[in-house]
């Protein structure tokens, strides 16, 4: 069996649950945050250090490994576990998100997407069959169905923002994406060559239309799979829209299977989704923002380039046990590194952010086991949806920017 999932505890005041997912490359505790190693690496961070942060599972991106390595070479190398020297569980994104994020250089049709490579400009065809082929070659423990991710109806800014598209045109696009995602999932299951070794997850779409979310959940969960994901909620929506969609959709997914929220990565949003019953998360925020001098903390966020840190001898966070904080590196020193464009700055803040996210998940799991959700929230002010976390964030989304490697 490619995957098993057991639930060990439930919080009495929310839908939060604690569990364990077991794969052929080991187990991981849930709720889990998966750091993103887009092209089989995290910039400046060794796999052993990712593991030392507390991460038990990581994410690779199938599209980027297709473009950078290719199916045949990945197959010859024996998959990504040995290639990048990571012996734990790995999940691969299917490439469907790139169809959304690189819409200006691809063409969508009923059978897949034709991309123009950001590496050499060559044309690349990816559909359900091709996505399964590359993910089978990569050898990840959990692989994602190739989906059609529509754009957001509104961009960040919520109610004051103008619609990104005409409402009628938007709904028509979402309806098409919903149906196409279901057809592509059926094709992915048909072309999946290693079902006994790799667990295929289906993805629920539907935009911000709750009726369509319900329909997609019925259609996708009607296909028997080891787990299911909520997609299309990290594409420009504001916090309130993300919450509304996740709280509606998560309970519609099977209780006995892992539930994965794709690409939603601010601590406040993770906590909201755990309350709704979600088990797995990924995002590039801790690594990408760490490289840009942006640190996450329990209390909120720090932009270390700001002049206020010039003489600040405190660590990023007093009680943090990461190599940056426990090692005694001050905010003043970190600011100096960024201003001098020294590579150690991005490395240290990335270490801190990765550890911060795993500390968050550890405390969430303890709170569920102890049935102490209110005390957890009190100890993590950033979990408050009105907290300032993310107001100065650098980037968002499910994978690294296509031109920032």
C-alpha positions as a Markdown table, in Angstrom:
| # | Residue | x | y | z |
|---|---|---|---|---|
| 1 | Unk | 0.0 | 0.0 | 0.0 |
| 2 | Unk | 1.4 | 3.4 | -1.0 |
| 3 | Unk | 0.0 | 5.4 | 2.0 |
| 4 | Unk | -1.8 | 4.9 | 5.2 |
| 5 | Unk | -3.3 | 7.6 | 7.5 |
| 6 | Unk | -4.3 | 7.3 | 11.1 |
| 7 | Unk | -5.9 | 10.0 | 13.3 |
| 8 | Unk | -4.7 | 10.0 | 16.9 |
| 9 | Unk | -6.4 | 13.0 | 18.5 |
| 10 | Unk | -9.1 | 15.5 | 17.8 |
| 11 | Unk | -9.7 | 19.0 | 19.3 |
| 12 | Unk | -13.1 | 19.3 | 21.0 |
| 13 | Unk | -13.7 | 22.9 | 20.1 |
| 14 | Unk | -12.7 | 22.8 | 16.4 |
| 15 | Unk | -12.4 | 20.4 | 13.5 |
| 16 | Unk | -8.6 | 20.1 | 14.1 |
| 17 | Unk | -7.2 | 16.6 | 14.2 |
| 18 | Unk | -3.7 | 15.1 | 14.7 |
| 19 | Unk | -2.5 | 12.1 | 12.8 |
| 20 | Unk | 0.2 | 10.3 | 11.0 |
| 21 | Unk | 0.8 | 9.6 | 7.3 |
| 22 | Unk | 3.0 | 6.6 | 6.5 |
| 23 | Unk | 4.7 | 6.1 | 3.1 |
| 24 | Unk | 7.4 | 3.8 | 1.7 |
| 25 | Unk | 10.0 | 6.4 | 2.7 |
| 26 | Unk | 8.8 | 6.8 | 6.3 |
| 27 | Unk | 6.1 | 8.7 | 8.2 |
| 28 | Unk | 5.2 | 12.3 | 9.1 |
| 29 | Unk | 3.1 | 13.7 | 11.8 |
| 30 | Unk | 0.1 | 15.9 | 10.8 |
| 31 | Unk | -0.8 | 18.7 | 10.7 |
| 32 | Unk | 2.4 | 19.0 | 8.7 |
| 33 | Unk | 4.1 | 21.9 | 6.9 |
| 34 | Unk | 6.2 | 20.9 | 3.8 |
| 35 | Unk | 9.1 | 23.1 | 2.9 |
| 36 | Unk | 9.4 | 23.6 | -0.9 |
| 37 | Unk | 12.5 | 22.3 | -2.7 |
| 38 | Unk | 11.2 | 23.4 | -6.1 |
| 39 | Unk | 14.0 | 22.0 | -8.2 |
| 40 | Unk | 15.2 | 19.4 | -5.7 |
| 41 | Unk | 16.9 | 22.0 | -3.5 |
| 42 | Unk | 16.3 | 24.8 | -1.1 |
| 43 | Unk | 18.8 | 27.6 | -1.8 |
| 44 | Unk | 21.7 | 27.7 | 0.6 |
| 45 | Unk | 20.2 | 24.9 | 2.9 |
| 46 | Unk | 21.5 | 21.4 | 3.1 |
| 47 | Unk | 18.9 | 18.5 | 3.3 |
| 48 | Unk | 20.2 | 17.6 | 6.8 |
| 49 | Unk | 19.5 | 21.2 | 8.0 |
| 50 | Unk | 15.9 | 21.0 | 6.6 |
| 51 | Unk | 15.5 | 17.8 | 8.5 |
| 52 | Unk | 17.0 | 19.4 | 11.6 |
| 53 | Unk | 14.4 | 22.1 | 11.5 |
| 54 | Unk | 11.8 | 19.5 | 12.2 |
| 55 | Unk | 10.5 | 19.0 | 8.7 |
| 56 | Unk | 9.5 | 15.4 | 8.0 |
| 57 | Unk | 8.3 | 15.8 | 4.4 |
| 58 | Unk | 9.3 | 18.2 | 1.6 |
| 59 | Unk | 7.8 | 19.2 | -1.8 |
| 60 | Unk | 9.4 | 19.0 | -5.3 |
| 61 | Unk | 7.9 | 20.6 | -8.4 |
| 62 | Unk | 7.4 | 18.2 | -11.3 |
| 63 | Unk | 7.4 | 21.0 | -13.9 |
| 64 | Unk | 10.7 | 22.4 | -12.8 |
| 65 | Unk | 12.3 | 18.9 | -12.7 |
| 66 | Unk | 10.9 | 18.2 | -16.1 |
| 67 | Unk | 12.5 | 21.3 | -17.5 |
| 68 | Unk | 15.8 | 21.1 | -15.6 |
| 69 | Unk | 16.4 | 17.4 | -15.5 |
| 70 | Unk | 13.9 | 15.6 | -17.8 |
| 71 | Unk | 12.1 | 12.3 | -17.5 |
| 72 | Unk | 14.8 | 10.0 | -18.9 |
| 73 | Unk | 17.6 | 11.5 | -16.7 |
| 74 | Unk | 15.4 | 11.4 | -13.6 |
| 75 | Unk | 14.5 | 7.8 | -14.3 |
| 76 | Unk | 18.2 | 6.9 | -14.9 |
| 77 | Unk | 19.2 | 8.7 | -11.6 |
| 78 | Unk | 16.7 | 6.6 | -9.7 |
| 79 | Unk | 14.4 | 9.4 | -8.6 |
| 80 | Unk | 14.7 | 12.5 | -6.5 |
| 81 | Unk | 15.3 | 10.8 | -3.1 |
| 82 | Unk | 18.8 | 9.7 | -4.0 |
| 83 | Unk | 19.4 | 12.6 | -6.3 |
| 84 | Unk | 19.0 | 15.3 | -3.7 |
| 85 | Unk | 20.0 | 13.1 | -0.7 |
| 86 | Unk | 16.6 | 13.3 | 1.1 |
| 87 | Unk | 15.5 | 9.9 | 2.5 |
| 88 | Unk | 12.2 | 11.0 | 3.9 |
| 89 | Unk | 8.7 | 11.4 | 2.3 |
| 90 | Unk | 8.4 | 13.7 | -0.7 |
| 91 | Unk | 5.4 | 15.2 | -2.4 |
| 92 | Unk | 5.4 | 16.5 | -6.0 |
| 93 | Unk | 3.3 | 19.3 | -7.4 |
| 94 | Unk | 2.0 | 18.2 | -10.8 |
| 95 | Unk | 2.8 | 21.2 | -12.9 |
| 96 | Unk | -0.9 | 22.4 | -13.0 |
| 97 | Unk | -0.1 | 25.5 | -11.0 |
| 98 | Unk | 2.5 | 26.5 | -13.7 |
| 99 | Unk | -0.4 | 26.5 | -16.2 |
| 100 | Unk | -1.9 | 29.3 | -14.1 |
| 101 | Unk | 1.3 | 31.1 | -13.0 |
| 102 | Unk | 2.8 | 31.2 | -16.5 |
| 103 | Unk | -0.4 | 31.8 | -18.4 |
| 104 | Unk | 1.4 | 34.3 | -20.6 |
| 105 | Unk | 3.7 | 31.7 | -22.1 |
| 106 | Unk | 1.4 | 28.7 | -22.4 |
| 107 | Unk | -1.6 | 27.4 | -24.3 |
| 108 | Unk | -4.4 | 25.5 | -22.6 |
| 109 | Unk | -6.6 | 23.0 | -24.4 |
| 110 | Unk | -8.8 | 20.0 | -23.4 |
| 111 | Unk | -5.9 | 17.5 | -23.3 |
| 112 | Unk | -3.3 | 19.6 | -21.5 |
| 113 | Unk | -1.0 | 22.6 | -21.6 |
| 114 | Unk | 1.7 | 23.6 | -24.0 |
| 115 | Unk | 4.5 | 25.6 | -22.2 |
| 116 | Unk | 7.4 | 27.6 | -23.4 |
| 117 | Unk | 10.4 | 26.6 | -21.3 |
| 118 | Unk | 11.7 | 29.5 | -19.2 |
| 119 | Unk | 15.2 | 27.8 | -19.5 |
| 120 | Unk | 15.7 | 27.7 | -23.3 |
| 121 | Unk | 12.4 | 28.7 | -24.9 |
| 122 | Unk | 11.5 | 25.3 | -26.2 |
| 123 | Unk | 7.9 | 24.1 | -26.3 |
| 124 | Unk | 6.9 | 21.5 | -23.7 |
| 125 | Unk | 3.7 | 19.6 | -23.7 |
| 126 | Unk | 2.2 | 18.6 | -20.3 |
| 127 | Unk | -1.1 | 16.8 | -19.8 |
| 128 | Unk | -2.3 | 14.1 | -17.4 |
| 129 | Unk | -0.2 | 11.4 | -19.1 |
| 130 | Unk | 3.0 | 13.5 | -19.2 |
| 131 | Unk | 2.5 | 14.7 | -15.6 |
| 132 | Unk | 2.2 | 11.1 | -14.4 |
| 133 | Unk | 5.2 | 10.1 | -16.4 |
| 134 | Unk | 7.5 | 12.7 | -14.8 |
| 135 | Unk | 6.1 | 12.2 | -11.3 |
| 136 | Unk | 6.5 | 8.4 | -11.6 |
| 137 | Unk | 10.1 | 9.0 | -12.7 |
| 138 | Unk | 10.7 | 11.5 | -9.8 |
| 139 | Unk | 9.5 | 8.8 | -7.5 |
| 140 | Unk | 7.8 | 11.0 | -4.9 |
| 141 | Unk | 5.7 | 9.3 | -2.2 |
| 142 | Unk | 2.7 | 11.5 | -2.8 |
| 143 | Unk | 2.0 | 12.8 | -6.3 |
| 144 | Unk | -0.7 | 15.3 | -7.4 |
| 145 | Unk | -3.2 | 15.0 | -10.2 |
| 146 | Unk | -2.7 | 17.5 | -13.1 |
| 147 | Unk | -5.4 | 20.1 | -12.6 |
| 148 | Unk | -6.7 | 23.3 | -14.2 |
| 149 | Unk | -6.3 | 26.2 | -11.7 |
| 150 | Unk | -8.3 | 29.2 | -12.7 |
| 151 | Unk | -7.3 | 32.8 | -11.7 |
| 152 | Unk | -8.8 | 34.6 | -8.7 |
| 153 | Unk | -12.0 | 36.6 | -9.1 |
| 154 | Unk | -10.3 | 39.4 | -7.2 |
| 155 | Unk | -6.7 | 40.2 | -6.3 |
| 156 | Unk | -5.4 | 40.8 | -2.8 |
| 157 | Unk | -7.3 | 43.8 | -1.3 |
| 158 | Unk | -10.6 | 42.0 | -0.8 |
| 159 | Unk | -13.9 | 44.0 | -1.0 |
| 160 | Unk | -12.3 | 47.2 | -2.2 |
| 161 | Unk | -10.6 | 45.5 | -5.2 |
| 162 | Unk | -12.2 | 45.5 | -8.6 |
| 163 | Unk | -13.0 | 42.1 | -10.0 |
| 164 | Unk | -10.1 | 40.6 | -12.0 |
| 165 | Unk | -12.5 | 39.5 | -14.7 |
| 166 | Unk | -16.2 | 39.9 | -15.5 |
| 167 | Unk | -18.2 | 37.9 | -13.0 |
| 168 | Unk | -20.0 | 35.9 | -15.7 |
| 169 | Unk | -16.9 | 35.2 | -17.6 |
| 170 | Unk | -15.1 | 34.2 | -14.3 |
| 171 | Unk | -17.8 | 31.7 | -13.4 |
| 172 | Unk | -17.8 | 30.2 | -16.8 |
| 173 | Unk | -14.0 | 29.8 | -16.6 |
| 174 | Unk | -14.3 | 28.2 | -13.2 |
| 175 | Unk | -17.0 | 25.8 | -14.4 |
| 176 | Unk | -14.7 | 24.8 | -17.3 |
| 177 | Unk | -11.8 | 24.3 | -14.9 |
| 178 | Unk | -13.8 | 22.2 | -12.5 |
| 179 | Unk | -15.0 | 19.8 | -15.3 |
| 180 | Unk | -11.5 | 19.7 | -16.9 |
| 181 | Unk | -9.9 | 18.9 | -13.5 |
| 182 | Unk | -12.2 | 16.0 | -13.0 |
| 183 | Unk | -11.6 | 14.6 | -16.5 |
| 184 | Unk | -7.8 | 15.0 | -16.0 |
| 185 | Unk | -7.9 | 13.3 | -12.6 |
| 186 | Unk | -9.6 | 10.3 | -14.3 |
| 187 | Unk | -6.8 | 10.3 | -16.9 |
| 188 | Unk | -4.1 | 10.7 | -14.3 |
| 189 | Unk | -5.4 | 7.6 | -12.4 |
| 190 | Unk | -5.4 | 5.7 | -15.7 |
| 191 | Unk | -1.8 | 6.6 | -16.5 |
| 192 | Unk | -0.4 | 6.3 | -13.0 |
| 193 | Unk | 2.1 | 3.5 | -13.4 |
| 194 | Unk | 3.2 | 3.0 | -9.7 |
| 195 | Unk | 0.0 | 3.1 | -7.6 |
| 196 | Unk | 1.5 | 0.6 | -5.1 |
| 197 | Unk | 4.4 | 2.9 | -4.4 |
| 198 | Unk | 3.1 | 6.4 | -5.0 |
| 199 | Unk | -0.1 | 7.9 | -3.6 |
| 200 | Unk | -2.1 | 9.9 | -6.1 |
| 201 | Unk | -4.1 | 12.9 | -4.6 |
| 202 | Unk | -7.0 | 14.6 | -6.4 |
| 203 | Unk | -7.5 | 18.3 | -6.3 |
| 204 | Unk | -10.8 | 20.2 | -5.6 |
| 205 | Unk | -11.2 | 23.4 | -7.6 |
| 206 | Unk | -14.2 | 25.8 | -7.9 |
| 207 | Unk | -12.7 | 29.2 | -7.3 |
| 208 | Unk | -14.5 | 31.2 | -4.6 |
| 209 | Unk | -17.9 | 29.9 | -5.6 |
| 210 | Unk | -19.0 | 27.7 | -2.8 |
| 211 | Unk | -21.6 | 25.9 | -4.9 |
| 212 | Unk | -19.0 | 25.0 | -7.4 |
| 213 | Unk | -16.6 | 23.9 | -4.6 |
| 214 | Unk | -19.2 | 21.5 | -3.3 |
| 215 | Unk | -19.7 | 20.1 | -6.8 |
| 216 | Unk | -16.0 | 19.7 | -7.3 |
| 217 | Unk | -15.6 | 18.0 | -4.0 |
| 218 | Unk | -18.4 | 15.5 | -4.9 |
| 219 | Unk | -16.8 | 14.8 | -8.3 |
| 220 | Unk | -13.2 | 14.5 | -7.1 |
| 221 | Unk | -13.9 | 12.4 | -3.9 |
| 222 | Unk | -16.1 | 10.2 | -6.1 |
| 223 | Unk | -12.9 | 8.9 | -7.5 |
| 224 | Unk | -11.3 | 6.6 | -4.9 |
| 225 | Unk | -7.8 | 7.9 | -4.0 |
| 226 | Unk | -5.4 | 7.8 | -1.0 |
| 227 | Unk | -5.9 | 11.6 | -0.3 |
| 228 | Unk | -7.4 | 14.8 | -1.5 |
| 229 | Unk | -6.4 | 18.5 | -1.8 |
| 230 | Unk | -7.9 | 21.9 | -1.9 |
| 231 | Unk | -6.4 | 23.9 | -4.8 |
| 232 | Unk | -6.9 | 27.3 | -6.3 |
| 233 | Unk | -6.9 | 29.3 | -3.1 |
| 234 | Unk | -3.4 | 30.8 | -3.2 |
| 235 | Unk | -3.8 | 32.7 | -6.5 |
| 236 | Unk | -4.5 | 36.2 | -5.4 |
| 237 | Unk | -7.5 | 36.1 | -3.0 |
| 238 | Unk | -7.5 | 37.9 | 0.3 |
| 239 | Unk | -7.5 | 36.3 | 3.8 |
| 240 | Unk | -11.3 | 36.4 | 4.2 |
| 241 | Unk | -11.9 | 34.7 | 0.8 |
| 242 | Unk | -9.3 | 32.0 | 1.6 |
| 243 | Unk | -11.0 | 31.3 | 5.0 |
| 244 | Unk | -14.5 | 31.2 | 3.5 |
| 245 | Unk | -13.5 | 28.6 | 0.8 |
| 246 | Unk | -11.4 | 26.5 | 3.1 |
| 247 | Unk | -13.9 | 26.3 | 6.0 |
| 248 | Unk | -16.6 | 25.3 | 3.4 |
| 249 | Unk | -14.5 | 22.8 | 1.5 |
| 250 | Unk | -12.4 | 20.9 | 4.1 |
| 251 | Unk | -15.4 | 19.2 | 5.8 |
| 252 | Unk | -16.5 | 17.9 | 2.4 |
| 253 | Unk | -13.4 | 15.8 | 2.0 |
| 254 | Unk | -13.3 | 12.3 | 3.5 |
| 255 | Unk | -12.6 | 12.3 | 7.2 |
| 256 | Unk | -10.4 | 9.1 | 6.9 |
| 257 | Unk | -8.1 | 10.5 | 4.2 |
| 258 | Unk | -5.4 | 13.2 | 4.5 |
| 259 | Unk | -6.5 | 16.7 | 3.5 |
| 260 | Unk | -4.0 | 19.0 | 1.8 |
| 261 | Unk | -4.3 | 22.7 | 1.3 |
| 262 | Unk | -2.0 | 23.7 | -1.6 |
| 263 | Unk | 0.2 | 26.8 | -1.4 |
| 264 | Unk | -1.4 | 28.6 | 1.6 |
| 265 | Unk | 1.5 | 29.5 | 3.9 |
| 266 | Unk | 1.0 | 32.4 | 6.2 |
| 267 | Unk | 0.9 | 31.2 | 9.9 |
| 268 | Unk | -2.5 | 32.8 | 10.4 |
| 269 | Unk | -3.9 | 30.9 | 7.4 |
| 270 | Unk | -2.4 | 27.6 | 8.4 |
| 271 | Unk | -4.0 | 27.9 | 11.8 |
| 272 | Unk | -7.3 | 28.8 | 10.3 |
| 273 | Unk | -7.2 | 25.7 | 8.0 |
| 274 | Unk | -6.1 | 23.4 | 10.8 |
| 275 | Unk | -9.2 | 24.5 | 12.7 |
| 276 | Unk | -11.2 | 23.5 | 9.6 |
| 277 | Unk | -9.7 | 20.0 | 9.5 |
| 278 | Unk | -6.8 | 20.3 | 7.1 |
| 279 | Unk | -3.7 | 18.2 | 7.6 |
| 280 | Unk | -1.0 | 19.2 | 5.1 |
| 281 | Unk | 0.4 | 22.5 | 3.9 |
| 282 | Unk | 3.2 | 23.8 | 1.7 |
| 283 | Unk | 4.5 | 27.3 | 0.7 |
| 284 | Unk | 7.7 | 29.0 | -0.4 |
| 285 | Unk | 7.2 | 31.9 | 2.1 |
| 286 | Unk | 9.7 | 30.8 | 4.8 |
| 287 | Unk | 12.5 | 30.2 | 2.3 |
| 288 | Unk | 11.8 | 33.0 | -0.3 |
| 289 | Unk | 11.1 | 35.6 | 2.3 |
| 290 | Unk | 14.1 | 34.5 | 4.4 |
| 291 | Unk | 16.3 | 35.1 | 1.4 |
| 292 | Unk | 14.9 | 38.7 | 1.2 |
| 293 | Unk | 15.5 | 39.6 | 4.9 |
| 294 | Unk | 12.0 | 39.0 | 6.0 |
| 295 | Unk | 11.7 | 37.0 | 9.3 |
| 296 | Unk | 8.6 | 35.3 | 10.8 |
| 297 | Unk | 8.1 | 35.3 | 14.6 |
| 298 | Unk | 5.4 | 34.3 | 17.0 |
| 299 | Unk | 4.5 | 38.0 | 17.4 |
| 300 | Unk | 4.5 | 39.1 | 13.8 |
| 301 | Unk | 7.0 | 39.9 | 11.1 |
| 302 | Unk | 10.4 | 41.6 | 10.9 |
| 303 | Unk | 12.0 | 43.2 | 7.9 |
| 304 | Unk | 15.6 | 43.0 | 8.9 |
| 305 | Unk | 16.8 | 45.5 | 6.3 |
| 306 | Unk | 15.0 | 48.3 | 8.2 |
| 307 | Unk | 17.2 | 50.9 | 9.9 |
| 308 | Unk | 15.6 | 50.2 | 13.3 |
| 309 | Unk | 17.7 | 47.0 | 13.6 |
| 310 | Unk | 21.1 | 48.8 | 13.0 |
| 311 | Unk | 22.1 | 48.6 | 16.7 |
| 312 | Unk | 19.6 | 45.9 | 17.9 |
| 313 | Unk | 21.6 | 43.2 | 19.6 |
| 314 | Unk | 18.7 | 40.9 | 20.2 |
| 315 | Unk | 18.2 | 37.7 | 18.1 |
| 316 | Unk | 15.3 | 37.5 | 15.7 |
| 317 | Unk | 13.3 | 35.8 | 18.5 |
| 318 | Unk | 14.5 | 35.3 | 22.1 |
| 319 | Unk | 13.1 | 31.8 | 22.7 |
| 320 | Unk | 13.9 | 30.3 | 19.2 |
| 321 | Unk | 16.3 | 27.4 | 19.1 |
| 322 | Unk | 17.3 | 27.8 | 15.4 |
| 323 | Unk | 21.0 | 28.2 | 14.5 |
| 324 | Unk | 20.5 | 31.9 | 13.9 |
| 325 | Unk | 18.9 | 32.7 | 17.2 |
| 326 | Unk | 20.5 | 30.1 | 19.4 |
| 327 | Unk | 23.8 | 30.9 | 17.7 |
| 328 | Unk | 23.7 | 34.4 | 19.0 |
| 329 | Unk | 23.5 | 36.2 | 15.6 |
| 330 | Unk | 21.9 | 39.6 | 16.3 |
| 331 | Unk | 19.4 | 41.6 | 14.3 |
| 332 | Unk | 22.1 | 44.2 | 13.8 |
| 333 | Unk | 24.5 | 41.6 | 12.4 |
| 334 | Unk | 21.8 | 40.1 | 10.1 |
| 335 | Unk | 20.9 | 43.6 | 8.8 |
| 336 | Unk | 24.6 | 44.2 | 8.1 |
| 337 | Unk | 24.7 | 40.9 | 6.1 |
| 338 | Unk | 21.8 | 41.9 | 4.0 |
| 339 | Unk | 23.0 | 45.4 | 3.4 |
| 340 | Unk | 26.5 | 44.1 | 2.4 |
| 341 | Unk | 24.8 | 41.5 | 0.2 |
| 342 | Unk | 26.6 | 38.6 | 2.0 |
| 343 | Unk | 25.1 | 35.2 | 1.4 |
| 344 | Unk | 25.2 | 34.3 | 5.1 |
| 345 | Unk | 22.2 | 36.6 | 5.8 |
| 346 | Unk | 19.7 | 34.8 | 3.6 |
| 347 | Unk | 21.0 | 31.4 | 4.8 |
| 348 | Unk | 20.5 | 32.3 | 8.5 |
| 349 | Unk | 17.1 | 33.9 | 8.1 |
| 350 | Unk | 16.0 | 30.9 | 6.0 |
| 351 | Unk | 17.1 | 28.6 | 8.8 |
| 352 | Unk | 15.1 | 30.7 | 11.3 |
| 353 | Unk | 11.9 | 30.8 | 9.2 |
| 354 | Unk | 12.0 | 27.0 | 8.5 |
| 355 | Unk | 12.4 | 26.3 | 12.2 |
| 356 | Unk | 9.6 | 28.8 | 13.1 |
| 357 | Unk | 7.2 | 27.0 | 10.9 |
| 358 | Unk | 8.0 | 23.6 | 12.4 |
| 359 | Unk | 7.7 | 25.0 | 15.9 |
| 360 | Unk | 4.3 | 26.3 | 14.9 |
| 361 | Unk | 3.3 | 22.8 | 13.7 |
| 362 | Unk | 4.7 | 21.2 | 16.9 |
| 363 | Unk | 2.6 | 23.5 | 19.1 |
| 364 | Unk | -0.5 | 22.9 | 17.0 |
| 365 | Unk | -0.1 | 19.1 | 17.3 |
| 366 | Unk | 0.5 | 19.4 | 21.1 |
| 367 | Unk | -2.6 | 21.6 | 21.5 |
| 368 | Unk | -4.8 | 19.1 | 19.6 |
| 369 | Unk | -3.5 | 16.2 | 21.7 |
| 370 | Unk | -4.0 | 18.1 | 25.0 |
| 371 | Unk | -7.3 | 19.6 | 23.8 |
| 372 | Unk | -5.9 | 23.0 | 24.6 |
| 373 | Unk | -6.6 | 25.1 | 21.5 |
| 374 | Unk | -7.3 | 28.4 | 23.4 |
| 375 | Unk | -3.9 | 28.3 | 25.2 |
| 376 | Unk | -2.2 | 27.6 | 21.9 |
| 377 | Unk | -3.8 | 30.6 | 20.3 |
| 378 | Unk | -2.8 | 32.8 | 23.2 |
| 379 | Unk | 0.9 | 31.7 | 22.9 |
| 380 | Unk | 0.9 | 32.5 | 19.1 |
| 381 | Unk | -0.4 | 36.0 | 18.6 |
| 382 | Unk | 0.4 | 35.7 | 14.9 |
| 383 | Unk | -2.4 | 33.1 | 14.7 |
| 384 | Unk | -4.9 | 36.0 | 15.2 |
| 385 | Unk | -6.4 | 36.7 | 11.7 |
| 386 | Unk | -6.1 | 40.4 | 12.3 |
| 387 | Unk | -2.4 | 40.3 | 13.3 |
| 388 | Unk | 0.0 | 42.1 | 11.1 |
| 389 | Unk | 1.8 | 39.0 | 9.9 |
| 390 | Unk | 2.4 | 39.1 | 6.2 |
| 391 | Unk | 1.7 | 42.8 | 5.7 |
| 392 | Unk | 5.2 | 43.3 | 4.4 |
| 393 | Unk | 5.6 | 39.9 | 2.8 |
| 394 | Unk | 7.8 | 39.3 | -0.2 |
| 395 | Unk | 5.9 | 37.1 | -2.6 |
| 396 | Unk | 3.4 | 34.3 | -2.1 |
| 397 | Unk | 2.2 | 31.2 | -3.8 |
| 398 | Unk | 2.8 | 27.5 | -4.3 |
| 399 | Unk | 6.2 | 27.5 | -6.0 |
| 400 | Unk | 9.2 | 29.7 | -6.6 |
| 401 | Unk | 8.9 | 32.5 | -9.2 |
| 402 | Unk | 9.5 | 31.0 | -12.6 |
| 403 | Unk | 12.4 | 33.2 | -13.4 |
| 404 | Unk | 14.0 | 33.3 | -9.9 |
| 405 | Unk | 16.1 | 30.2 | -9.6 |
